[in-house]
Amino acid sequence: MITKTQIINSLDRLPENISIDQLVDHLIFVEKVQKGLDDFLNGRTNTKEEAKQKLSKWL
């Protein structure tokens, strides 16, 4: 989950003229990156081989 502080810091780095759509896209991106980092730090990742096994039915 993205924190209020992260949102505020992210907003401060954006240009003054930004559309609502761009803002929402940016916040979704920041949240997904944060989730990925949290997953990594908490051991919720797969090795390359594990990923290949899980994805083999789709490829």
Z-matrix of the N, CA and C atoms (Angstrom, degrees):
N
C 1 1.444
C 2 1.521 1 109.25
N 3 1.303 2 115.35 1 141.09
C 4 1.456 3 121.17 2 178.65
C 5 1.535 4 108.87 3 -85.25
N 6 1.313 5 116.42 4 141.23
C 7 1.463 6 119.75 5 -178.15
C 8 1.527 7 110.54 6 -93.62
N 9 1.309 8 115.19 7 162.16
C 10 1.460 9 121.14 8 178.01
C 11 1.527 10 110.28 9 -59.80
N 12 1.315 11 116.54 10 -40.26
C 13 1.466 12 120.78 11 178.64
C 14 1.522 13 111.10 12 -61.76
N 15 1.331 14 117.02 13 -41.91
C 16 1.467 15 120.44 14 178.15
C 17 1.524 16 110.67 15 -63.55
N 18 1.320 17 117.02 16 -38.98
C 19 1.467 18 120.64 17 178.83
C 20 1.529 19 109.74 18 -64.17
N 21 1.323 20 116.85 19 -46.47
C 22 1.467 21 120.89 20 -179.42
C 23 1.527 22 110.30 21 -62.10
N 24 1.327 23 117.33 22 -45.45
C 25 1.471 24 120.52 23 178.48
C 26 1.520 25 110.90 24 -61.55
N 27 1.316 26 116.23 25 -39.46
C 28 1.453 27 120.98 26 179.88
C 29 1.531 28 110.42 27 -66.06
N 30 1.322 29 116.67 28 -41.94
C 31 1.463 30 120.86 29 179.47
C 32 1.521 31 111.55 30 -63.27
N 33 1.319 32 116.51 31 -37.05
C 34 1.467 33 120.52 32 -179.63
C 35 1.522 34 112.22 33 -63.96
N 36 1.317 35 117.35 34 -25.17
C 37 1.468 36 120.96 35 -177.84
C 38 1.519 37 113.16 36 -90.51
N 39 1.327 38 117.53 37 -7.52
C 40 1.460 39 120.99 38 -177.96
C 41 1.525 40 110.84 39 -84.41
N 42 1.330 41 116.68 40 156.57
C 43 1.465 42 119.34 41 177.20
C 44 1.535 43 111.01 42 -65.69
N 45 1.320 44 115.96 43 160.03
C 46 1.463 45 120.86 44 -179.58
C 47 1.528 46 112.04 45 -63.79
N 48 1.311 47 116.62 46 -39.05
C 49 1.462 48 121.17 47 -178.91
C 50 1.522 49 109.85 48 -100.95
N 51 1.313 50 115.34 49 102.43
C 52 1.460 51 120.68 50 -179.39
C 53 1.523 52 107.57 51 -141.26
N 54 1.321 53 115.10 52 139.53
C 55 1.467 54 118.41 53 179.88
C 56 1.534 55 109.79 54 -78.19
N 57 1.307 56 114.47 55 159.75
C 58 1.467 57 119.96 56 176.90
C 59 1.525 58 109.68 57 -59.78
N 60 1.330 59 117.21 58 -40.93
C 61 1.470 60 120.41 59 179.01
C 62 1.522 61 111.33 60 -60.45
N 63 1.324 62 116.73 61 -43.75
C 64 1.464 63 120.11 62 178.30
C 65 1.523 64 111.11 63 -64.35
N 66 1.314 65 116.30 64 -39.68
C 67 1.462 66 120.81 65 178.79
C 68 1.520 67 111.16 66 -62.91
N 69 1.321 68 116.52 67 -46.36
C 70 1.467 69 120.67 68 179.65
C 71 1.525 70 109.87 69 -62.96
N 72 1.341 71 116.83 70 -44.89
C 73 1.472 72 119.89 71 177.96
C 74 1.521 73 111.06 72 -58.64
N 75 1.325 74 116.71 73 -42.41
C 76 1.467 75 120.96 74 -179.61
C 77 1.529 76 110.83 75 -63.96
N 78 1.325 77 117.03 76 -45.09
C 79 1.466 78 120.41 77 -179.25
C 80 1.529 79 111.49 78 -65.87
N 81 1.320 80 117.25 79 -37.22
C 82 1.471 81 120.32 80 176.17
C 83 1.524 82 109.56 81 -63.48
N 84 1.332 83 116.61 82 -42.86
C 85 1.461 84 120.62 83 178.49
C 86 1.528 85 111.10 84 -60.70
N 87 1.339 86 116.81 85 -47.43
C 88 1.464 87 121.06 86 -179.75
C 89 1.524 88 109.93 87 -60.52
N 90 1.326 89 117.22 88 -42.09
C 91 1.467 90 120.30 89 179.66
C 92 1.528 91 111.65 90 -64.10
N 93 1.329 92 117.49 91 -41.15
C 94 1.465 93 120.39 92 179.89
C 95 1.535 94 111.36 93 -67.10
N 96 1.319 95 116.54 94 -38.69
C 97 1.471 96 119.71 95 176.67
C 98 1.526 97 109.51 96 -63.42
N 99 1.332 98 116.82 97 -44.39
C 100 1.466 99 120.77 98 179.05
C 101 1.528 100 111.02 99 -60.81
N 102 1.330 101 116.88 100 -41.79
C 103 1.469 102 120.72 101 178.52
C 104 1.523 103 110.31 102 -62.65
N 105 1.336 104 117.06 103 -41.82
C 106 1.458 105 120.66 104 177.96
C 107 1.515 106 111.90 105 -62.06
N 108 1.326 107 116.86 106 -42.18
C 109 1.461 108 120.44 107 177.84
C 110 1.525 109 111.11 108 -65.16
N 111 1.332 110 116.69 109 -41.94
C 112 1.466 111 120.46 110 177.47
C 113 1.523 112 110.99 111 -62.02
N 114 1.339 113 116.67 112 -42.85
C 115 1.460 114 120.36 113 177.70
C 116 1.523 115 110.97 114 -60.08
N 117 1.326 116 115.96 115 -44.06
C 118 1.462 117 120.40 116 179.92
C 119 1.527 118 110.91 117 -62.29
N 120 1.320 119 116.74 118 -47.65
C 121 1.466 120 120.82 119 -177.59
C 122 1.521 121 112.83 120 -65.93
N 123 1.338 122 117.03 121 -24.67
C 124 1.456 123 121.00 122 -178.92
C 125 1.531 124 112.99 123 -103.13
N 126 1.342 125 116.25 124 15.22
C 127 1.457 126 120.65 125 174.08
C 128 1.520 127 114.99 126 72.62
N 129 1.317 128 117.59 127 20.07
C 130 1.465 129 120.82 128 179.87
C 131 1.531 130 110.16 129 -97.98
N 132 1.335 131 114.74 130 56.85
C 133 1.458 132 120.79 131 178.66
C 134 1.517 133 108.96 132 -129.55
N 135 1.311 134 115.76 133 166.63
C 136 1.458 135 121.83 134 178.47
C 137 1.523 136 109.52 135 -118.65
N 138 1.319 137 115.42 136 148.58
C 139 1.453 138 119.46 137 171.69
C 140 1.526 139 107.71 138 -73.23
N 141 1.311 140 116.14 139 169.41
C 142 1.459 141 120.97 140 178.45
C 143 1.528 142 110.41 141 -59.22
N 144 1.318 143 116.41 142 -41.90
C 145 1.466 144 120.73 143 -179.98
C 146 1.530 145 111.74 144 -66.34
N 147 1.337 146 117.08 145 -42.19
C 148 1.468 147 120.23 146 177.73
C 149 1.527 148 110.80 147 -62.28
N 150 1.320 149 115.78 148 -40.56
C 151 1.463 150 119.86 149 178.72
C 152 1.527 151 110.60 150 -64.56
N 153 1.327 152 116.97 151 -42.23
C 154 1.471 153 120.17 152 178.21
C 155 1.523 154 110.87 153 -60.36
N 156 1.333 155 116.65 154 -43.42
C 157 1.460 156 120.51 155 178.83
C 158 1.516 157 111.29 156 -61.63
N 159 1.311 158 117.35 157 -46.41
C 160 1.469 159 121.55 158 -178.23
C 161 1.529 160 111.76 159 -66.91
N 162 1.324 161 116.12 160 -33.66
C 163 1.462 162 119.88 161 -177.26
C 164 1.526 163 113.38 162 -90.49
N 165 1.322 164 117.46 163 -7.29
C 166 1.469 165 120.29 164 -174.77
C 167 1.520 166 113.08 165 -58.26
N 168 1.328 167 117.16 166 -33.16
C 169 1.473 168 119.01 167 179.63
C 170 1.527 169 111.79 168 -70.62
N 171 1.315 170 117.70 169 -19.24
C 172 1.464 171 120.34 170 -179.95
C 173 1.521 172 112.80 171 -95.91
N 174 1.323 173 116.69 172 -21.45
C 175 1.470 174 120.03 173 -176.15
C 176 1.503 175 112.80 174 -95.63
